[in-house]
């Protein structure tokens, strides 16, 4: 079953939604989701998240994490030492990978830790001050709230 949808009519009549349409088209093109390495995404609180990636067999210096605008890229390349011996069975996958996570606006990557074969990356939703709602105080005095009109000057002169 083909589920492609043509976003061209919407692209012509909207402004500023290009990234959203690109994400929808990219997501619909994925034939088979890549399941390596396995990962979890956890919501810690209202504005905090955590990504945990299972990376058994990797060392922290094998892993690279790059945070770009609205994107988090985790990649690893393990150099296998042949001096370790001859494997009779290799069940721990240590192949190179690149895992990309699309982040929403104003999501920032924080600390990353590697413990017991799990890479954990903390994410926070940080809304800029200009985007936060703010209360505007009403200023002025009761005497100054009235706007003068041309008839007011004629009345005051009489």
C-alpha positions as CSV (number, residue, x, y, z in Angstrom):
1,X,0.0,0.0,0.0
2,X,1.4,3.4,-1.0
3,X,0.8,6.2,1.4
4,X,2.5,9.1,-0.4
5,X,0.8,12.4,-0.1
6,X,1.4,15.4,-2.4
7,X,2.1,18.5,-0.3
8,X,2.6,20.8,-3.3
9,X,-0.7,22.6,-3.1
10,X,-0.1,23.4,0.6
11,X,3.5,24.6,-0.1
12,X,2.1,27.1,-2.6
13,X,-0.4,28.6,-0.1
14,X,1.7,28.7,3.1
15,X,4.7,30.6,4.3
16,X,7.2,29.3,6.8
17,X,6.1,25.7,6.9
18,X,8.7,24.3,4.5
19,X,10.5,22.4,7.3
20,X,7.3,20.8,8.5
21,X,6.5,19.5,5.0
22,X,10.1,18.3,4.5
23,X,9.8,16.3,7.8
24,X,6.5,14.8,6.7
25,X,7.8,13.8,3.3
26,X,11.0,12.3,4.8
27,X,9.1,10.3,7.4
28,X,6.7,8.9,4.7
29,X,9.7,7.8,2.5
30,X,11.2,5.6,5.1
31,X,10.8,2.1,3.8
32,X,12.1,0.2,6.8
33,X,13.0,1.8,10.0
34,X,16.6,1.2,11.1
35,X,16.6,-0.5,14.4
36,X,20.3,-0.3,15.2
37,X,21.3,0.8,17.8
38,X,18.1,0.4,19.9
39,X,17.1,3.6,21.8
40,X,14.5,4.9,24.2
41,X,13.1,8.5,24.5
42,X,11.9,9.4,27.9
43,X,10.1,12.5,29.0
44,X,11.6,13.4,32.4
45,X,9.4,16.4,33.2
46,X,7.4,19.1,31.5
47,X,10.4,20.6,29.7
48,X,13.0,17.8,29.9
49,X,13.7,14.7,27.9
50,X,16.3,12.0,27.8
51,X,17.5,9.8,25.0
52,X,19.1,6.5,26.0
53,X,21.0,4.5,23.3
54,X,22.2,0.9,23.9
55,X,25.9,0.8,22.8
56,X,27.4,-2.4,24.1
57,X,30.9,-2.9,22.9
58,X,31.7,0.7,22.3
59,X,34.0,3.0,24.3
60,X,33.2,6.7,24.9
61,X,36.0,7.8,22.6
62,X,34.3,5.8,19.7
63,X,31.2,7.9,19.9
64,X,30.5,11.3,18.5
65,X,27.5,13.5,19.3
66,X,26.8,16.6,17.2
67,X,23.9,18.9,18.0
68,X,22.9,21.2,15.1
69,X,19.8,23.3,14.6
70,X,16.8,21.1,15.1
71,X,18.9,17.9,14.7
72,X,20.9,15.6,17.0
73,X,23.4,13.2,15.3
74,X,24.9,10.3,17.2
75,X,27.5,8.3,15.4
76,X,30.1,5.7,16.2
77,X,33.0,4.0,14.5
78,X,34.7,1.2,16.4
79,X,38.2,0.2,15.4
80,X,38.3,-3.6,16.0
81,X,41.6,-4.8,17.3
82,X,42.3,-8.1,15.6
83,X,44.8,-8.9,18.4
84,X,41.9,-9.7,20.7
85,X,41.7,-13.2,19.4
86,X,39.6,-15.2,17.0
87,X,35.8,-15.0,17.5
88,X,33.8,-18.2,17.3
89,X,30.6,-16.3,17.5
90,X,30.1,-12.5,17.4
91,X,26.7,-11.6,18.8
92,X,27.4,-8.1,20.0
93,X,27.0,-5.7,17.1
94,X,29.7,-3.1,17.0
95,X,29.2,-1.9,13.5
96,X,29.5,1.7,12.6
97,X,26.2,3.7,12.7
98,X,24.7,7.1,12.4
99,X,21.5,7.8,14.2
100,X,19.7,11.1,13.6
101,X,17.0,12.6,15.8
102,X,14.9,15.6,14.6
103,X,14.4,18.0,17.4
104,X,11.5,20.5,17.8
105,X,12.2,24.2,17.9
106,X,13.9,25.4,21.1
107,X,15.1,21.9,22.2
108,X,18.7,22.0,23.3
109,X,21.0,19.1,24.0
110,X,22.6,19.1,27.4
111,X,24.9,16.6,29.2
112,X,25.8,13.2,27.8
113,X,26.8,10.3,29.9
114,X,28.0,6.8,29.1
115,X,27.5,4.1,31.8
116,X,27.0,0.4,31.6
117,X,26.8,0.4,27.8
118,X,24.1,3.1,27.7
119,X,24.7,6.5,26.2
120,X,22.3,9.0,27.8
121,X,21.7,12.5,26.3
122,X,19.7,15.0,28.2
123,X,17.5,17.4,26.3
124,X,15.7,20.5,27.5
125,X,13.0,22.7,26.0
126,X,14.3,26.2,26.4
127,X,11.9,28.9,25.3
128,X,13.7,32.3,24.6
129,X,12.6,35.2,26.7
130,X,11.1,36.9,23.7
131,X,8.8,33.9,23.1
132,X,7.6,33.6,26.7
133,X,4.2,35.2,27.5
134,X,4.5,38.3,29.6
135,X,2.0,40.5,31.4
136,X,1.8,44.1,30.2
137,X,0.9,46.6,32.8
138,X,-1.7,49.3,31.9
139,X,-0.2,52.7,32.5
140,X,-1.5,56.2,32.5
141,X,-3.8,58.3,34.7
142,X,-7.5,58.7,34.5
143,X,-7.1,62.4,33.5
144,X,-4.8,61.6,30.6
145,X,-6.9,58.8,29.2
146,X,-9.2,61.1,27.2
147,X,-8.1,62.2,23.7
148,X,-8.8,65.8,22.9
149,X,-10.9,66.6,19.9
150,X,-11.4,69.9,17.9
151,X,-14.7,70.6,19.8
152,X,-12.9,70.5,23.1
153,X,-10.6,73.4,22.3
154,X,-13.6,75.6,21.3
155,X,-15.5,74.7,24.5
156,X,-12.4,75.5,26.6
157,X,-12.0,78.9,24.9
158,X,-15.6,79.9,25.7
